[in-house]
Amino acid sequence: MRAEDSVNEEYRFEKLNKKVNIITYSNEEYALNLTALDWSREETDYLFSLCREYDLRFVVIADRYDYKGTQRTMEDIKDRYYTVVRKILMARTPIAMMTPTQTEELNQLYYNKEREIARKKHLASLAMRTPAEIAEEEALFIESQRIEAYGKKMAQERKELLRLLEAPIPTGSIAKYTSSQGLGILANNILNADKNRKRKMHEKNSSQAFSGLTNSHKDTIFKKIKKLSSREEIIYGVSWHDKLHAGIYLRSTRLSMAKPTVATKIATILTELGLATRLTMPTAKTCAKFEQLQRSIEILLDAKKHLDRLEQEHRVAEARIQEIPINDSETKTQEPLNDSPKFQKRLRK
């Protein structure tokens, strides 16, 4: 290849050398729309020349900016450039006459200097945080997410409860369901509705199942029903309740309670024995055993009380016996002291 051909040939990477189209303005446009108190015409021209030279790379422009010793921050440079471009575009084409593309381009040229300064200050403060502060903020963020998720879950559960009522959507406020009493009434209504629905479904299924059977088949089915013995009921966990309580309750709340004075002593004895005063797993068997243990302790406390009283009476009687004078001559002729009326009279006193 000759040297002349290589000079005339276009550089193969020239197509990748893209230039930014920097807007230009005339003297008349500057005088009418672009005058500013803190920016002169010469400094504005100097700024736009740097923008053309460095293709709007504002980091490089701010580093190379040197106009007669004037100190300009990157935010000042950006604010001046975008303000000039917006004013020129609006002067040449009014907003009412702009096409959607021109309007979108104009909106992209908006620059908020104060917001950018506040953003960088916030980033600087975040970069200066200590590890302890970072850990605390992360913990607070996780806690806020947990609270938000719990709130959404509660709202979903409340919505589900209202849906299960199977009633028309109320026109009034649901403020009555926000209190504990209102939620209790709502839970009872849902429980009753669920029981009625299950009863209807059971009756329907039973009628459908037995409608297709003959009398002989029905007799065979009823004969297979076996009555469980007491031992089998204990093995299979079958229990019969004389009275059912309305609503859901904790089994531990139905435990028989002793008197306050006795309950304190029972709790002390359980603590000394290394037993918990409240059941961890209050099943039917454990509740029955716990009540039996409490009754046994109460009986023992009552027996100890009677024993202490008898021992005290015995000590008093012994003290009185020691106070009675006894002569040797009298012991030979008189009846034994324990059987004498005088001793019995003193004991009664």
C-alpha positions in Angstrom: 0.0 0.0 0.0 1.4 3.4 -1.0 1.7 6.2 1.5 -0.7 8.4 -0.5 -3.4 5.8 -0.3 -2.9 5.4 3.4 -3.3 9.1 3.9 -6.4 9.4 1.9 -8.0 6.3 3.4 -10.4 6.8 6.3 -9.2 5.6 9.6 -11.0 2.3 10.4 -11.9 3.3 13.9 -13.1 6.8 12.9 -16.7 5.6 12.9 -16.4 4.8 16.6 -15.2 8.3 17.4 -18.6 9.8 18.3 -18.9 13.5 19.0 -21.4 15.1 21.3 -23.6 17.7 19.7 -23.1 20.8 21.9 -25.6 23.5 21.3 -24.5 27.0 20.2 -26.0 30.4 20.8 -25.8 33.8 19.2 -25.1 37.1 20.8 -28.7 38.1 20.6 -29.9 34.9 22.3 -27.4 35.3 25.0 -28.4 38.9 25.6 -32.1 38.1 25.8 -32.1 34.8 27.7 -28.7 33.7 29.1 -27.5 36.6 31.2 -26.7 35.7 34.8 -25.2 37.7 37.7 -22.5 35.2 38.6 -21.6 34.1 35.1 -20.1 36.3 32.4 -20.3 35.8 28.6 -16.6 34.9 28.4 -16.8 32.3 31.2 -19.9 30.8 29.6 -18.1 30.5 26.3 -15.1 28.9 28.1 -17.4 26.4 29.8 -19.0 25.3 26.5 -15.6 25.0 24.8 -14.5 22.6 27.5 -17.8 20.7 27.0 -17.0 20.3 23.3 -13.4 19.3 24.0 -14.2 16.7 26.7 -17.6 15.4 25.4 -19.6 16.5 28.4 -17.4 14.4 30.8 -18.1 16.7 33.7 -15.6 15.0 36.0 -12.8 15.9 33.6 -14.3 19.3 32.9 -14.4 20.1 36.6 -10.7 18.9 36.9 -9.6 21.0 33.9 -11.7 24.1 34.7 -9.4 27.1 35.3 -10.9 30.5 34.3 -9.1 33.4 35.8 -8.8 31.8 39.2 -12.6 31.3 39.6 -13.5 28.3 41.8 -16.4 26.3 40.3 -17.7 23.0 41.6 -19.1 20.3 39.4 -22.6 21.2 40.5 -22.0 24.8 39.5 -20.8 23.7 36.1 -23.7 21.3 35.5 -26.2 23.8 36.6 -24.9 26.5 34.3 -24.7 24.2 31.3 -28.2 22.6 31.6 -29.8 26.0 32.4 -28.3 27.5 29.2 -29.4 24.6 27.0 -33.0 24.6 28.4 -33.4 28.3 27.9 -32.1 28.2 24.4 -34.5 25.3 23.4 -37.5 27.0 25.0 -36.6 30.3 23.3 -36.3 28.7 19.9 -39.4 26.4 20.3 -42.1 27.3 22.8 -43.3 24.5 25.0 -46.8 24.6 23.6 -45.4 24.0 20.1 -42.9 21.2 21.0 -43.4 17.6 19.8 -43.4 14.8 22.4 -39.8 14.0 21.5 -38.7 17.5 22.1 -40.7 17.7 25.4 -39.0 14.5 26.6 -35.6 15.9 25.7 -36.3 19.1 27.5 -37.4 17.2 30.7 -34.2 15.2 30.6 -32.2 18.4 30.7 -33.6 19.5 34.1 -30.9 19.7 36.8 -31.6 20.3 40.5 -28.4 21.7 42.0 -29.6 21.7 45.7 -30.8 18.1 45.5 -27.5 17.0 44.0 -25.5 18.7 46.8 -27.7 17.1 49.5 -27.3 13.7 47.8 -23.5 13.9 47.8 -23.5 15.1 51.4 -25.7 12.1 52.3 -23.3 9.7 50.5 -20.3 11.2 52.2 -22.0 10.8 55.6 -22.8 7.1 54.7 -19.2 6.5 53.7 -18.0 7.9 57.1 -20.1 5.5 59.2 -18.4 3.2 61.7 -18.9 -0.6 61.6 -21.1 -0.3 64.8 -23.4 2.3 63.1 -23.7 0.1 60.0 -24.6 -2.9 62.1 -27.2 -0.9 64.0 -28.8 0.5 60.8 -28.9 -3.0 59.3 -30.6 -4.3 62.4 -33.2 -1.5 62.3 -33.8 -2.1 58.6 -34.4 -5.8 59.3 -36.7 -5.0 62.2 -38.7 -2.5 60.0 -39.1 -5.2 57.3 -40.3 -7.6 60.0 -42.9 -5.1 61.3 -44.1 -4.4 57.8 -44.4 -8.1 57.0 -46.3 -8.7 60.2 -48.6 -5.8 59.4 -49.4 -7.2 56.0 -50.0 -10.7 57.5 -52.4 -9.2 60.1 -54.2 -7.3 57.4 -54.5 -10.5 55.3 -55.8 -12.5 58.2 -58.3 -9.9 59.1 -59.5 -9.8 55.5 -59.8 -13.6 55.5 -61.8 -13.5 58.7 -64.2 -11.0 57.2 -64.6 -13.1 54.1 -65.4 -16.3 56.2 -68.4 -14.6 57.7 -70.3 -15.4 54.6 -72.3 -12.2 55.0 -72.9 -9.3 52.5 -70.2 -6.7 52.4 -71.1 -4.2 55.2 -71.7 -0.6 54.2 -70.5 0.7 57.6 -67.1 1.0 59.1 -65.1 -2.0 60.4 -63.9 -0.1 63.4 -65.9 -2.3 65.7 -63.7 -5.2 64.8 -60.5 -3.5 65.7 -60.9 -3.9 69.5 -60.3 -7.2 71.4 -64.0 -7.5 72.3 -65.0 -7.0 68.6 -62.5 -9.6 67.5 -63.8 -12.0 70.1 -67.4 -11.6 68.8 -66.1 -12.1 65.3 -64.3 -15.3 66.2 -67.4 -16.8 67.8 -69.5 -15.9 64.8 -66.9 -17.6 62.5 -66.8 -20.7 64.8 -70.5 -21.1 64.7 -70.7 -20.6 61.0 -68.0 -23.2 60.5 -69.8 -25.7 62.7 -73.1 -25.2 60.8 -71.3 -25.7 57.5 -69.6 -28.9 58.6 -72.8 -30.3 60.1 -74.6 -29.6 56.8 -71.9 -31.2 54.8 -71.8 -34.3 57.1 -75.5 -34.8 56.9 -75.5 -34.4 53.1 -72.6 -36.9 52.7 -74.2 -39.4 55.1 -77.6 -39.2 53.3 -75.9 -39.7 49.9 -73.8 -42.6 51.2 -76.7 -44.5 52.7 -79.2 -43.7 50.0 -77.6 -46.2 47.6 -77.3 -49.0 50.1 -79.9 -51.8 50.7 -81.3 -52.7 54.1 -79.0 -55.7 54.5 -75.9 -53.6 53.8 -77.0 -51.0 56.3 -77.5 -53.7 59.0 -74.1 -55.0 58.3 -72.5 -51.6 58.6 -74.3 -50.9 61.9 -73.3 -54.3 63.3 -69.6 -53.5 62.7 -69.8 -50.6 65.0 -68.1 -51.7 68.3 -68.5 -50.1 71.6 -65.1 -49.4 73.2 -64.3 -50.5 76.7 -62.8 -48.2 79.3 -59.3 -49.6 78.7 -59.6 -49.1 74.9 -60.9 -45.6 75.4 -57.7 -44.8 77.4 -55.5 -46.4 74.8 -57.1 -44.6 71.8 -57.4 -41.3 73.7 -61.2 -41.2 73.5 -62.8 -38.8 76.1 -66.4 -37.8 76.9 -67.2 -34.3 78.1 -70.2 -33.5 80.3 -70.1 -29.9 79.3 -68.4 -28.2 76.4 -67.1 -24.6 76.8 -68.0 -22.1 74.2 -65.1 -21.0 72.0 -61.4 -21.9 72.2 -59.6 -21.9 75.5 -56.3 -23.1 77.0 -56.5 -26.3 79.0 -54.2 -24.8 81.6 -56.7 -22.1 82.4 -59.2 -24.7 83.6 -56.9 -26.2 86.3 -58.4 -26.0 89.8 -56.7 -23.3 91.9 -56.1 -23.5 95.6 -56.5 -20.6 98.0 -54.0 -17.8 97.7 -52.2 -18.6 101.0 -52.1 -22.3 100.2 -51.1 -21.7 96.5 -48.0 -19.8 97.7 -46.9 -22.7 99.9 -47.6 -25.2 97.0 -45.5 -23.1 94.7 -42.6 -23.0 97.2 -42.7 -26.8 97.6 -42.7 -27.3 93.8 -39.7 -25.0 93.5 -37.9 -27.0 96.2 -38.6 -30.2 94.4 -37.3 -28.7 91.1 -40.7 -28.7 89.4 -42.2 -25.9 87.4 -45.2 -24.1 88.8 -46.8 -24.0 85.2 -47.0 -26.9 82.8 -44.9 -26.8 79.7 -47.1 -29.3 77.8 -50.6 -29.2 79.4 -52.1 -32.3 77.9 -55.1 -34.0 79.5 -52.9 -36.5 81.4 -50.4 -34.0 82.6 -53.1 -31.7 83.8 -54.8 -34.5 85.7 -51.4 -35.5 87.3 -50.6 -31.9 88.1 -54.0 -31.5 89.9 -53.4 -34.7 91.8 -50.0 -33.5 92.8 -51.4 -30.2 94.0 -54.1 -32.0 96.0 -51.5 -34.3 97.6 -49.3 -31.4 98.6 -52.4 -29.6 100.0 -53.2 -32.7 102.1 -49.6 -32.9 103.4 -49.7 -29.2 104.3 -52.9 -29.7 106.2 -51.5 -32.8 108.0 -48.3 -30.8 108.9 -50.5 -28.1 110.3 -52.3 -30.5 112.5 -49.0 -32.1 113.5 -47.5 -28.8 114.5 -50.6 -28.0 116.6 -50.5 -31.3 118.4 -46.8 -31.0 119.1 -47.3 -27.6 120.5 -50.1 -28.9 122.8 -47.8 -31.7 123.9 -45.0 -29.3 124.8 -47.4 -27.2 126.8 -48.6 -30.2 128.7 -45.1 -31.3 129.5 -44.3 -27.9 130.8 -47.3 -27.9 133.0 -46.4 -31.3 134.4 -42.9 -30.1 135.3 -44.4 -27.2 137.3 -46.5 -29.5 139.7 -44.6 -30.2 143.0 -44.4 -33.9 143.9 -43.6 -35.3 147.5 -42.2 -38.8 148.0 -44.7 -39.5 150.8 -47.6 -38.5 148.7 -46.6 -40.7 145.8 -46.7 -43.7 148.1 -50.2 -43.2 149.4 -51.9 -41.2 146.6 -53.0 -42.4 143.2 -50.7 -41.9 140.2 -50.4 -38.3 139.0 -51.7 -38.9 135.6 -54.9 -40.4 137.0 -55.5 -37.8 139.7 -58.4 -35.4 139.3 -56.2 -32.5 140.2 -53.8 -33.3 137.3 -56.7 -33.7 134.9 -58.2 -30.4 136.1 -55.0 -28.5 135.5 -54.7 -30.0 132.0 -58.2 -28.8 131.2 -57.2 -25.3 132.3 
